[in-house]
Amino acid sequence: MNRKIRIITEGEFDSDLLKRLLLTHSVNGAKFEFTVAGGFSYAISLARSILMMGQTTLILVLDTDTLELQGIEEKKALVESYLNASVYSENFKLILARPEFEIIFFEDKKLLEKMLGKTISQEVWELAKSSPRKNLEYLMGIPRKKLLSKITDEQIRLLHKSSLVREIIDFSNKSLKHNHKKVA
């Protein structure tokens, strides 16, 4: 039975954080394989090649780079059309981080405040969500790369509850169950 799930991200930080989040929590014995594409165009091109080869469950994690609903829907439609995603629906999941992957740090204000070691105003909190990558580095006072080494196991456990990570886990579990039924 194929228990391998390949995850493609646009950037290295996204991949490194997902590794830490997913490899510390078992998903029905799934083996995750991570690929950093180095940008949007290469990510969808690589995803298309992998999907055409078949036999691999694939999760493509992309930034929307916008909070505007129309822009998000257009990007989703473009990617799904290019990948002919409906053909691979049981073994493929497109996950859009709105507007950037770092938004997972902005789902739980108390967690972010704990990581920062200080409280932040509601105004700063709301404003920071519009550009989470830049604002995370600004609020933390360190580059994202250094942030990974400072995240505690407790914080990882809390980040594991983010909607983006839950979406990956839910799809992975569903896909593994589906593939198990095919083999049985």
N, C-alpha and C positions, 0 to 999 in steps of 0.2 A: 504494500500500500504506500502511496506517495504521501509522505508527511512533510515534505519540504515546501516551504512558502517563501517565495522570493519577494523582497520589498525593494523597490526602486525609489530613491529620493533624489531631489535636485541637488542637495548640498550635503557636505560632510557632517556638519553639526546635526542636521536632522537625522542622519543615519546613525551617528554615534549615540545620540540621546535615545533613539528608538532601540538600539541594541541594548543599552543599559536598562531600558524600561521593559522590553520584552524577554530578554534573556534571564531576568531575575524572577519572572513569573511564567510558569509553564502553561502552555496552551495545548492541552490534550496531547502532549508529546511532540508537538510540531517542532521542526527544525527550521529556523529562520535563516535565510541567506540575504545579506544586504548588499546593494549595489548603489554607489554614488554616481549619478549621471553627470554632474557638473553643469547643470542647467536644464531649462524647460525643453528645448528642442531635442537635445540628446536623450532626455528621459523618455519622451514619448516615442522616439525612434527606436530606442532600445526595447521599450515595452512592446512595440509592434512586432519586432523580430522575435522576441521570446514567445509572445502569444501565437505567432504563426507556427512556431516549432511544436507547440502543444506540450502536454504532459506536466506542466508546471502551474501551480497556483501562484498568481501574481497580484501584488498590491502596489499600485502606483500612487505615491504621495506627492502632490504638487501644491505649491502656493498659488492662491488666486491673485495675489498682488493687488487686490482691490476689496473693498467692502460693499461696493455697489452690486445689487442683486442682478441687474442686467449683465454687467461685466462677468460676474461669476457664472451665470447661466450660459453665456456665450463661450466662455473658456471650456466649460464642461461639455457643451455640445461639440465644439471643435475637437477636443481630445477623443471623445467617444466616437465621433464620426471617423476620425483618422484611424483609430484602432479597430473600428468595426466591433465595438465593445459588446454589443448585444449577442454576437455569436459566441462570445466567451463568458457569458454572464455568470456561470457557475464557478469558474476558476479565475475570475478577474474582478478586482475592485479598484475603482478610482476614488481616492480620498483627497478632497480639497481642503487645505488649511486656509482659513479665512482671516486675515489676508496673508499671514505667514505662519510657518510651523511653530514659531515661538509663542503663538497665541495660547498654547497649552499652559504657559506660566501665568496667564491672565484669566483663567477660569475660576481660580480660587484666591481671592484677595488675601485671606489670612495666611495661606501658604506662601504667597509672594512676600508678604510682610515678614514672615518668619525667616525666609531666605535672605531678605534685606537686613533684618535686624532692626527694623524701624517701621512705624506706621506710615501709610501714604494716604493722602486725601482722596475722597471719592472723585474729585475733579481730575486729579493726576491719574488715577486708576482708569477712568473712562477714556481720557485722552491717550493714554499709553497704548490702549488696545488698537488704535488706528495704525500704529506702526510698531508692532511688538518687538521685532528684531532690534531696531535701533534703540527703542526705549528700555528694553531689557538690559542691554549693555550700559546704557546711561544710568539706570537705576542701580544696577549692581556695581558699577564703577570698574568693571573688568570686562575683557573680551569674552565672547560666548565660549570659546575654546577652554578658557580657564574655569568657567562656570561648571563645566562637566565634572571636574575633579572636586569641586566644593559641594556638590549635591549629596546630601546624606541618604542613607537607605530609607529613612522615614519619609523624606521628601520624594524619593522615587516612588514609594508606595502611594503617596498622595497624588503625584502626577499620573500614576497608572490609572487613576479614576477619570482623567480628562476625557472629554467626548471623542476626541480624535483617536486616542489610544484605545478606548472602548470600541470604537468602530472597527479598528484593525483586529482586535481580539474577537469580537462577535463574528466578523466575516471569516476569520481563520477557523474558528470553531465550526461554523456552518459549513465551510468548504471541506474541512476534514471529515465531518459526518457524511456529507454528500459523497465524497470519494470513497469512504468506507463502505457505503451502500452499494456503490458500483462494483467493488471488488467482491463483496459477499454474495 
